[in-house]
Amino acid sequence: MKILHLDLGDRSYPIYIGSGLIDQSDLLKKHIAGQRVAIVTNETVAPLYLAKVRVHLDTLQPLDVILPDGEQYKSLEVLNRVFDALLNAHCDRRTTLIALGGGVIGDMAGFAAASYQRGVPFIQIPTTLLSQVDSSVGGKTGVNHPLGKNMIGAFYQPRAVIIDTDTLDTLPDRELSAGLAEVIKYGLIRDPEFFSWLEHNLDKLLARDAETLAFAIHRSCRNKAEVVAADERESGVRATLNLGHTFGHAIETGLGYGEWLHGEAIAAGMAMATDLSRRLGWLPGADVTRIEKLIRRARLPVRAPGALSPGRFLELMAVDKKVQDGRLRLVLLKRLGEAVVTDEFPRVELEKTLMTMREAA
């Protein structure tokens, strides 16, 4: 087991990474202060791992909250089921919520924890690669709205993140690839050595080599923890973690949540951000080719769906958390390993990217 620490003063917490961590009862219990726990999970994960977590918590009257699985259920309506369960069980503010699942469950359980009785403790046990390397770390919680992704939520940090790499054994191949989009992102925005390592080790990651996956998860979490420690509430450098996300969120919202996996949309979005960076004269063509090649090798798209016109893209991108004073800001690459947040790009160049980086309609 490896342990990282996210340094946020009195809200600091550990990130545990290793094999078989779900089976270590003391690891989970040490971060539970009260006498009640509620395990929030979904219909896919519950049959696989709920009993393994629950067996360690019998003395804490565990409450199971099982939600439907899918991005389309990351909504206020479904979130209310968590509050219904907590209230019906008379859970108090010392109840610890445990998020057992992927990014949707982590975001929803975290938002429920931030909101219930104005804040109760919670623990992340992420079970997908994407949630292990990104969404479980950093305290972003929330739900989607039909007009925009992740527009309703709160910054609320967990007490601990427990990453059991064995849970990836049951992850579908498509979900594994989706998680690799966020892994690649760290190499692009701040860790060019990691990008080169990914070029040499991607086949091992796709083959689920345990040691290679553990290294990629640890390196990704270390990058995320360093950025969040420097800028918890995304007033500066943390926004660079959103490389490709303005484009990608537009894809998810425009197609309907769940049509493309989040990581698939982010992969196409990163390719679009890379293309615009090239148009601005920042990235050489050789680097663009390297980036697209790695994304394709990860079995991820590098083009947006043709069904979304450039005009529709611009409408959707206008509903983005990085918009300030009516100006669209994007995360772009000054060079491989250096990202910037900027609104200084000619609209005509953005429109060229939106036109050319689409699949045939």
C-alpha positions as CSV (number, residue, x, y, z in Angstrom):
1,M,0.0,0.0,0.0
2,K,1.1,3.5,-0.8
3,I,-0.2,6.6,1.0
4,L,-0.4,10.1,-0.4
5,H,-1.5,13.1,1.7
6,L,-3.6,16.0,0.4
7,D,-2.4,19.0,2.4
8,L,-5.3,21.3,3.2
9,G,-4.5,22.2,6.8
10,D,-7.1,20.9,9.2
11,R,-9.0,19.3,6.3
12,S,-6.0,17.3,5.1
13,Y,-6.6,13.6,4.4
14,P,-4.8,10.5,3.2
15,I,-5.2,8.8,-0.2
16,Y,-4.5,5.0,0.2
17,I,-3.6,3.1,-3.0
18,G,-3.1,-0.7,-3.0
19,S,-4.5,-4.2,-3.6
20,G,-7.1,-5.6,-1.3
21,L,-7.8,-2.4,0.7
22,I,-11.5,-3.1,0.9
23,D,-10.8,-6.2,2.9
24,Q,-8.8,-4.2,5.5
25,S,-11.5,-3.3,8.1
26,D,-9.2,-1.2,10.3
27,L,-8.3,1.1,7.4
28,L,-11.9,2.1,6.9
29,K,-13.0,2.2,10.5
30,K,-10.2,4.6,11.6
31,H,-11.8,7.3,9.5
32,I,-15.3,6.9,11.0
33,A,-16.0,9.0,14.0
34,G,-19.7,8.4,14.8
35,Q,-21.8,5.3,15.3
36,R,-23.7,5.3,12.0
37,V,-22.7,4.8,8.4
38,A,-24.6,5.0,5.1
39,I,-23.1,3.3,2.1
40,V,-24.1,5.0,-1.2
41,T,-23.5,2.8,-4.2
42,N,-25.3,1.8,-7.4
43,E,-27.0,-1.2,-8.9
44,T,-23.9,-2.3,-10.7
45,V,-21.3,-2.0,-7.9
46,A,-23.5,-3.2,-5.1
47,P,-23.6,-6.9,-6.1
48,L,-19.8,-6.8,-6.5
49,Y,-18.5,-4.9,-3.5
50,L,-21.2,-3.8,-1.1
51,A,-21.1,-7.0,1.1
52,K,-17.3,-6.7,1.2
53,V,-17.5,-3.2,2.7
54,R,-20.5,-3.9,4.8
55,V,-19.0,-6.9,6.7
56,H,-16.6,-4.6,8.4
57,L,-19.3,-2.2,9.6
58,D,-21.9,-4.5,11.3
59,T,-21.6,-2.7,14.6
60,L,-22.3,0.7,13.0
61,Q,-25.8,0.0,11.7
62,P,-24.9,0.4,8.1
63,L,-27.6,1.9,5.9
64,D,-27.5,0.8,2.2
65,V,-28.5,3.5,-0.4
66,I,-28.5,1.9,-3.9
67,L,-29.0,4.2,-6.8
68,P,-29.4,3.5,-10.5
69,D,-26.2,3.4,-12.5
70,G,-25.4,6.0,-15.2
71,E,-24.5,9.6,-15.8
72,Q,-28.2,10.3,-16.7
73,Y,-29.1,9.6,-13.1
74,K,-26.6,12.2,-11.7
75,S,-29.5,14.6,-10.9
76,L,-31.2,16.4,-8.1
77,E,-34.2,14.1,-8.4
78,V,-32.0,11.0,-7.8
79,L,-29.9,12.8,-5.2
80,N,-33.1,13.3,-3.2
81,R,-33.3,9.5,-2.7
82,V,-30.2,9.7,-0.6
83,F,-31.7,12.4,1.6
84,D,-35.0,10.3,1.9
85,A,-33.0,7.3,3.1
86,L,-31.0,9.3,5.6
87,L,-34.1,11.0,7.0
88,N,-36.1,7.9,7.2
89,A,-33.3,6.2,9.1
90,H,-33.0,9.2,11.5
91,C,-29.3,9.6,10.6
92,D,-27.7,12.4,12.6
93,R,-24.8,14.7,11.7
94,R,-22.2,12.2,13.0
95,T,-23.3,9.7,10.3
96,T,-20.5,9.0,7.9
97,L,-21.4,8.6,4.2
98,I,-19.3,6.1,2.2
99,A,-19.2,6.6,-1.5
100,L,-18.7,3.2,-3.1
101,G,-18.6,3.4,-6.9
102,G,-17.4,5.5,-9.8
103,G,-17.4,9.2,-10.4
104,V,-21.2,9.6,-10.4
105,I,-21.6,8.0,-7.0
106,G,-18.6,9.9,-5.6
107,D,-19.9,13.2,-6.8
108,M,-23.5,12.6,-5.6
109,A,-22.6,11.1,-2.2
110,G,-20.1,13.9,-1.6
111,F,-22.8,16.5,-2.4
112,A,-25.2,14.7,-0.2
113,A,-22.6,14.8,2.6
114,A,-22.0,18.5,2.1
115,S,-25.7,19.2,2.2
116,Y,-27.2,16.9,4.8
117,Q,-27.6,18.7,8.1
118,R,-25.2,21.3,6.5
119,G,-22.3,18.8,6.4
120,V,-21.6,15.2,7.6
121,P,-18.3,13.3,7.1
122,F,-17.8,11.1,4.0
123,I,-15.2,8.6,2.7
124,Q,-14.5,7.9,-1.0
125,I,-14.0,4.2,-2.1
126,P,-13.7,4.7,-5.9
127,T,-14.1,1.6,-8.1
128,T,-13.4,2.9,-11.6
129,L,-10.1,4.1,-13.0
130,L,-11.5,7.5,-13.8
131,S,-12.7,8.0,-10.2
132,Q,-9.5,6.6,-8.7
133,V,-7.2,9.0,-10.7
134,D,-9.4,12.1,-10.7
135,S,-12.9,12.6,-9.3
136,S,-12.5,11.0,-5.9
137,V,-9.6,13.4,-5.0
138,G,-10.1,17.1,-4.4
139,G,-13.5,17.5,-3.0
140,K,-15.5,18.5,-6.1
141,T,-19.1,17.2,-5.6
142,G,-22.3,17.9,-7.4
143,V,-25.0,16.9,-9.9
144,N,-25.8,17.7,-13.5
145,H,-28.5,20.0,-14.9
146,P,-30.2,19.6,-18.3
147,L,-28.5,22.8,-19.3
148,G,-25.0,22.1,-18.0
149,K,-22.8,19.5,-16.5
150,N,-21.7,19.8,-12.9
151,M,-23.3,23.2,-12.5
152,I,-24.9,22.4,-9.1
153,G,-22.5,21.3,-6.3
154,A,-20.1,22.2,-3.6
155,F,-16.4,21.9,-2.7
156,Y,-16.4,19.4,0.2
157,Q,-13.4,17.2,1.1
158,P,-13.7,13.6,2.2
159,R,-12.0,12.2,5.3
160,A,-10.1,9.7,3.3
161,V,-9.8,8.1,-0.2
162,I,-9.4,4.4,-0.3
163,I,-8.3,3.1,-3.7
164,D,-8.5,-0.7,-4.0
165,T,-6.8,-1.4,-7.3
166,D,-8.4,-4.9,-7.3
167,T,-11.8,-3.3,-8.2
168,L,-10.4,-2.6,-11.7
169,D,-10.6,-6.4,-12.3
170,T,-14.4,-6.1,-12.8
171,L,-14.2,-2.8,-14.8
172,P,-15.4,-3.1,-18.4
173,D,-12.8,-2.4,-21.1
174,R,-14.7,0.7,-22.3
175,E,-14.7,2.1,-18.7
176,L,-11.0,1.4,-18.4
177,S,-10.3,3.4,-21.5
178,A,-12.5,6.2,-20.3
179,G,-10.4,6.4,-17.2
180,L,-7.2,6.6,-19.2
181,A,-8.3,10.0,-20.6
182,E,-7.8,11.6,-17.2
183,V,-4.5,9.8,-16.8
184,I,-3.2,11.2,-20.1
185,K,-4.4,14.6,-19.1
186,Y,-1.9,14.9,-16.3
187,G,0.9,14.3,-18.7
188,L,-0.4,17.0,-21.0
189,I,-0.9,19.7,-18.4
190,R,2.1,19.4,-16.1
191,D,4.0,16.1,-16.2
192,P,5.7,15.5,-19.6
193,E,7.8,12.7,-18.2
194,F,4.7,10.9,-17.3
195,F,3.3,11.5,-20.9
196,S,6.5,9.8,-22.3
197,W,6.0,6.9,-19.7
198,L,2.4,6.5,-20.9
199,E,3.6,6.2,-24.5
200,H,5.9,3.3,-23.5
201,N,3.5,1.6,-21.1
202,L,0.0,2.1,-22.6
203,D,-0.3,-1.5,-23.8
204,K,0.4,-2.7,-20.3
205,L,-2.3,-0.5,-18.9
206,L,-4.8,-1.7,-21.4
207,A,-3.8,-5.3,-20.5
208,R,-4.4,-4.4,-16.8
209,D,-0.9,-5.1,-15.6
210,A,-1.4,-4.6,-11.9
211,E,2.0,-3.0,-11.2
212,T,1.7,-0.6,-14.2
213,L,-1.8,0.4,-13.2
214,A,-0.8,1.1,-9.6
215,F,2.0,3.3,-10.8
216,A,-0.3,5.3,-13.1
217,I,-2.9,5.7,-10.4
218,H,-0.3,6.9,-7.8
219,R,1.4,9.3,-10.3
220,S,-2.0,10.7,-11.3
221,C,-3.2,11.2,-7.7
222,R,0.1,12.8,-6.8
223,N,-0.4,15.3,-9.6
224,K,-4.0,16.0,-8.6
225,A,-3.1,16.3,-4.9
226,E,-0.4,18.8,-5.6
227,V,-2.6,21.0,-7.7
228,V,-5.6,20.9,-5.2
229,A,-3.3,21.7,-2.3
230,A,-2.1,24.8,-4.1
231,D,-5.6,25.9,-5.2
232,E,-8.5,24.1,-3.5
233,R,-11.4,26.2,-4.8
234,E,-10.2,26.6,-8.4
235,S,-9.4,30.3,-8.4
236,G,-6.2,29.7,-10.3
237,V,-4.0,26.7,-11.3
238,R,-6.6,24.1,-10.4
239,A,-8.6,25.2,-13.5
240,T,-5.9,23.6,-15.7
241,L,-7.1,20.2,-14.5
242,N,-10.1,20.9,-16.8
243,L,-8.1,20.5,-20.1
244,G,-10.7,19.4,-22.7
245,H,-13.5,19.6,-20.2
246,T,-15.3,22.7,-21.7
247,F,-15.5,20.9,-25.1
248,G,-16.2,17.5,-23.4
249,H,-19.0,18.8,-21.2
250,A,-20.6,20.3,-24.2
251,I,-20.5,16.9,-25.9
252,E,-22.1,15.2,-22.9
253,T,-24.8,17.8,-22.5
254,G,-25.5,18.1,-26.2
255,L,-25.8,14.4,-26.8
256,G,-27.6,13.6,-23.6
257,Y,-25.9,12.4,-20.4
258,G,-24.7,8.8,-20.7
259,E,-24.5,8.6,-24.6
260,W,-20.7,9.1,-24.4
261,L,-18.8,8.2,-21.2
262,H,-17.3,11.2,-19.5
263,G,-13.8,10.1,-20.3
264,E,-14.6,9.6,-24.0
265,A,-16.0,13.1,-24.2
266,I,-12.9,14.5,-22.3
267,A,-10.6,12.6,-24.7
268,A,-12.2,14.3,-27.8
269,G,-12.2,17.6,-25.9
270,M,-8.5,17.3,-25.2
271,A,-7.8,16.7,-28.9
272,M,-9.9,19.8,-29.7
273,A,-7.9,21.9,-27.2
274,T,-4.7,20.5,-28.7
275,D,-5.9,21.5,-32.2
276,L,-6.7,25.1,-31.1
277,S,-3.4,25.3,-29.3
278,R,-1.7,24.4,-32.6
279,R,-3.7,27.0,-34.4
280,L,-2.5,29.7,-32.0
281,G,1.1,28.7,-32.7
282,W,1.8,27.2,-29.3
283,L,2.1,23.5,-30.1
284,P,4.1,22.1,-33.0
285,G,2.5,19.6,-35.3
286,A,4.7,16.8,-34.1
287,D,3.3,17.1,-30.6
288,V,-0.2,17.2,-31.8
289,T,0.4,14.0,-33.7
290,R,1.9,12.4,-30.5
291,I,-1.1,13.4,-28.4
292,E,-3.7,12.2,-30.9
293,K,-1.8,8.9,-31.4
294,L,-1.8,8.2,-27.6
295,I,-5.5,9.0,-27.3
296,R,-6.3,6.7,-30.2
297,R,-4.2,3.9,-28.8
298,A,-6.1,4.2,-25.5
299,R,-9.2,3.4,-27.7
300,L,-10.7,6.8,-27.2
301,P,-12.2,9.3,-29.7
302,V,-10.2,12.3,-31.0
303,R,-13.2,13.9,-32.8
304,A,-16.4,15.3,-31.5
305,P,-19.7,13.9,-32.7
306,G,-20.8,15.3,-36.1
307,A,-24.3,15.7,-34.8
308,L,-23.2,18.8,-32.8
309,S,-22.8,21.8,-35.1
310,P,-20.2,24.5,-34.3
311,G,-23.1,26.9,-33.4
312,R,-24.6,24.4,-31.0
313,F,-21.2,23.8,-29.5
314,L,-20.8,27.5,-28.8
315,E,-24.2,27.6,-27.1
316,L,-23.3,24.7,-24.8
317,M,-19.8,26.0,-24.1
318,A,-21.3,29.3,-22.9
319,V,-22.7,27.4,-19.9
320,D,-19.4,26.6,-18.3
321,K,-18.0,27.3,-14.9
322,K,-14.9,28.9,-16.4
323,V,-16.9,31.7,-18.1
324,Q,-16.2,35.0,-16.5
325,D,-18.0,38.3,-17.2
326,G,-19.5,36.7,-20.3
327,R,-16.1,35.7,-21.7
328,L,-15.4,32.0,-22.5
329,R,-12.1,30.8,-21.1
330,L,-10.5,27.6,-22.2
331,V,-7.6,25.4,-20.9
332,L,-5.1,25.2,-23.7
333,L,-1.5,24.0,-24.0
334,K,1.4,26.4,-24.3
335,R,3.6,23.4,-24.8
336,L,3.5,19.7,-23.9
337,G,3.4,19.7,-20.1
338,E,2.3,23.4,-19.6
339,A,-1.4,24.4,-19.6
340,V,-2.9,27.8,-19.3
341,V,-6.4,29.2,-18.8
342,T,-7.1,31.9,-21.3
343,D,-9.8,33.9,-23.1
344,E,-7.2,35.3,-25.5
345,F,-7.9,33.4,-28.7
346,P,-9.6,34.6,-31.9
347,R,-13.1,33.3,-32.1
348,V,-12.5,32.5,-35.8
349,E,-9.8,30.0,-34.7
350,L,-12.1,28.4,-32.2
351,E,-14.7,28.0,-34.9
352,K,-12.2,26.4,-37.2
353,T,-11.5,23.8,-34.5
354,L,-15.2,23.2,-33.9
355,M,-15.7,22.7,-37.6
356,T,-12.7,20.5,-38.4
357,M,-12.5,18.4,-35.3
358,R,-15.9,16.6,-35.8
359,E,-16.8,13.2,-37.2
360,A,-18.7,13.1,-40.4
361,A,-22.4,13.9,-39.7
